[in-house]
């Protein structure tokens, strides 16, 4: 198993093993500025979390077209419709498997967290 450690001291933004890349849960934080969007509307939080996911995939040598599974944690399942529309636009034709889990409160008051499993960069999903 290989690991890229660029995040907090106790976890990695991604790890790779068994031919897969595992992306840790991405929150609506602006990278480099560590700016929380906890007070922002849901759409802004979801867009930032998805952009963060895309950035970590790139760091791992992968991309959106290689994502095979996502898990999305929502503080409020009432955000489902907005998430679904944004997610569809973001992933387009890739259409990875997905689970959406209503959780109640998330860290730091966020409304969304998303994690993913992807193939290495050169492999396309079916």
C-alpha positions as CSV (number, residue, x, y, z in Angstrom):
1,X,0.0,0.0,0.0
2,X,1.3,3.4,-0.9
3,X,0.2,6.6,0.8
4,X,0.4,10.3,0.1
5,X,0.4,12.4,3.3
6,X,-0.2,16.1,2.7
7,X,-3.1,16.7,5.1
8,X,-3.6,16.6,8.8
9,X,-1.1,14.8,11.1
10,X,-3.4,11.8,11.7
11,X,-4.6,10.9,8.2
12,X,-3.8,11.1,4.5
13,X,-6.0,12.8,1.8
14,X,-5.6,9.5,-0.2
15,X,-4.1,6.1,0.0
16,X,-3.6,3.5,-2.7
17,X,-3.6,-0.2,-2.4
18,X,-4.9,-3.2,-4.3
19,X,-5.0,-1.2,-7.6
20,X,-7.4,1.3,-6.1
21,X,-7.2,4.9,-4.8
22,X,-9.2,5.7,-1.6
23,X,-9.9,9.4,-1.1
24,X,-10.6,10.5,2.4
25,X,-13.7,12.5,3.2
26,X,-13.6,16.0,1.7
27,X,-15.2,18.9,3.5
28,X,-16.1,22.3,2.2
29,X,-12.8,24.0,3.1
30,X,-10.9,26.2,0.7
31,X,-7.5,24.7,0.2
32,X,-4.4,26.7,1.1
33,X,-6.5,29.2,3.1
34,X,-8.1,26.6,5.4
35,X,-11.2,28.8,5.0
36,X,-14.4,27.1,6.3
37,X,-17.6,27.4,4.4
38,X,-19.7,26.1,7.3
39,X,-21.9,29.2,7.2
40,X,-22.3,29.2,3.4
41,X,-25.4,27.9,1.6
42,X,-25.5,24.2,0.8
43,X,-24.7,24.6,-2.9
44,X,-21.5,26.5,-2.1
45,X,-20.5,23.8,0.4
46,X,-21.2,21.0,-2.0
47,X,-19.3,22.7,-4.9
48,X,-16.3,23.2,-2.7
49,X,-16.3,19.6,-1.4
50,X,-16.5,18.3,-5.0
51,X,-13.7,20.6,-6.1
52,X,-11.6,19.4,-3.2
53,X,-12.4,15.8,-4.2
54,X,-11.2,16.6,-7.8
55,X,-8.0,18.2,-6.5
56,X,-7.1,15.2,-4.3
57,X,-7.8,12.9,-7.3
58,X,-5.4,14.9,-9.4
59,X,-2.8,14.7,-6.6
60,X,-3.3,10.9,-6.6
61,X,-2.7,10.7,-10.4
62,X,-6.4,10.0,-11.1
63,X,-9.5,12.0,-12.1
64,X,-13.2,12.1,-12.1
65,X,-13.5,9.7,-15.0
66,X,-11.8,7.1,-12.8
67,X,-14.1,7.3,-9.8
68,X,-16.0,4.1,-9.3
69,X,-17.7,4.8,-6.0
70,X,-18.6,7.7,-3.8
71,X,-20.2,8.1,-0.4
72,X,-21.8,11.4,0.4
73,X,-22.7,12.3,4.0
74,X,-25.4,14.9,4.4
75,X,-26.4,16.6,7.6
76,X,-29.9,17.1,6.2
77,X,-31.5,14.7,3.7
78,X,-33.5,17.7,2.5
79,X,-30.4,18.7,0.6
80,X,-30.8,15.6,-1.6
81,X,-32.3,17.2,-4.7
82,X,-29.8,20.0,-4.8
83,X,-26.9,17.5,-4.3
84,X,-28.3,15.2,-7.0
85,X,-28.5,18.0,-9.6
86,X,-25.0,19.4,-8.8
87,X,-23.5,15.9,-8.6
88,X,-24.9,15.0,-12.0
89,X,-23.4,18.1,-13.5
90,X,-20.1,17.6,-11.8
91,X,-19.6,13.9,-12.8
92,X,-21.4,14.0,-16.1
93,X,-21.3,10.8,-18.0
94,X,-19.0,9.1,-15.5
95,X,-21.9,8.0,-13.2
96,X,-20.0,6.3,-10.4
97,X,-21.8,4.1,-7.9
98,X,-23.0,6.3,-5.0
99,X,-24.4,6.1,-1.5
100,X,-26.0,9.1,0.2
101,X,-26.0,8.8,4.0
102,X,-28.0,11.2,6.2
103,X,-25.9,11.7,9.3
104,X,-27.1,14.5,11.5
105,X,-24.4,16.9,12.6
106,X,-21.0,16.8,10.7
107,X,-17.7,18.1,11.8
108,X,-17.4,21.9,12.3
109,X,-21.1,22.5,11.3
110,X,-20.6,21.4,7.7
111,X,-23.6,20.1,5.7
112,X,-21.7,17.7,3.4
113,X,-18.7,15.4,3.3
114,X,-17.8,13.2,0.3
115,X,-15.3,10.3,-0.1
116,X,-14.5,8.2,-3.1
117,X,-12.8,5.2,-4.5
118,X,-11.1,5.5,-7.9
119,X,-9.0,3.6,-10.3
120,X,-5.5,4.8,-11.2
121,X,-5.3,7.6,-13.8
122,X,-5.0,5.6,-17.0
123,X,-8.0,3.3,-16.4
124,X,-11.5,4.4,-17.3
125,X,-14.7,3.3,-15.5
126,X,-17.2,1.1,-17.2
